[in-house]
Amino acid sequence: MIRTLLAAALPTFSLMICALPCMAADGYLFAYFTKNGEDGLHFAASTDAYRWEKVGGGRSFLAPKVGNAKLMRDPCIVRGPDGTYHMVWTSGWNEDNIGYASSKDLMNWSEQKALPVMAHEPGVLNAWAPEIVYDDRRGEFLIFWASTVPGKFTETAGSSEQKYNHRMYYTTTKDFVTFAPTQLFYDPGFSVIDATFVKANGRNWLVVKDETVKPPRKYLQVAEAPDLRGPFKPLSAPITPPDLWVEGPTAIQAGQDVIMYFDAYTTKHYGALRSRDLKTWEDVTDRMHFPDEGTPVRMRHGTVIAVPEEVLARLGAQEGKAKK
């Protein structure tokens, strides 16, 4: 059971998404990986959410050490109420765990932990792109990710690449010592990955990627989320072009606008959309600047967070090798 496995594996820590009481934001930080995630955590910074520059010359701020594959893909960072930053990530292509570490300054990190979120499912193929939100209605934390469990959801078997047929799974915790057993989180009736929440205009929205390849979809859709656990309102029409294969959405409210970033992985560039109502979207990719576009070390699937100016300055001034 996940309750027993995780209680033995984890230290006590607390975490809260920046939609809750948080520090004033003077800029934005984008946590991302490059290549296959083998060298760890990278940062880009922006003061306007449009022009992004790599931090620390593009070096890694944390090298991966957990999981069988020891990768650090799809990093998701949030800031806790005590000022501690907490990060989860995909630790490998075919793992039953996800990675976790914390930091006070985003430079010096705690010992990394492998959280065995799917270890109770023999034969599970993966645990991809974990994210964390705080459920203020219940006073608990929600961690969710995509997994393929062989033999389940046979109605869409064969619709994704290889043997994959993903659904979103989740666990909850109040103290990060004991965890509720993993349960199904979201089944939209198709193979789904890369779910993320954005809180904007006082409401929560769930963004998901349709992972269907037969016929090709590979686009993003949005559903209003009156409750973080659902049921969710009907999905919107695709908000990214059907012929543009994308992944890794992450979004933030910048002024009156919500800006959603996505990794257009087949064309090897980052794209962006802008909206004020999360129903009508404008493509603002041509207004964006991302570092190393079109190169082997370009930005890949990550998370954007709001940060104060001193954090950006401290990260930019820090030199040396990745910590721990």
Secondary structure, DSSP 8 states (H G I E B T S, - for coil): -HHHHHHHH--------TTSS----SEEEEEEE-TTSTT-BEEEEESSSSB-EESGGG--SB----SSS---EEEEEEE-TTS-EEEEEE--TT-S-EEEEEESSSSSB---EEE-TTTTSTT----EEEEEEEETTTTEEEEEEEE--TTS-GGGTTSSSTT---EEEEEEESSSSS----EEEE--SS-EEEEEEEEETTEEEEEEEE--BTTB---EEEEE-SSTTS------S-SS-TTS--EEEEEEEETTEEEEEEEETTTTEEEEEEESSSSS-EE-GGG-B-TTTTSTT--EEEEEEEE-HHHHHHHHH--SS---
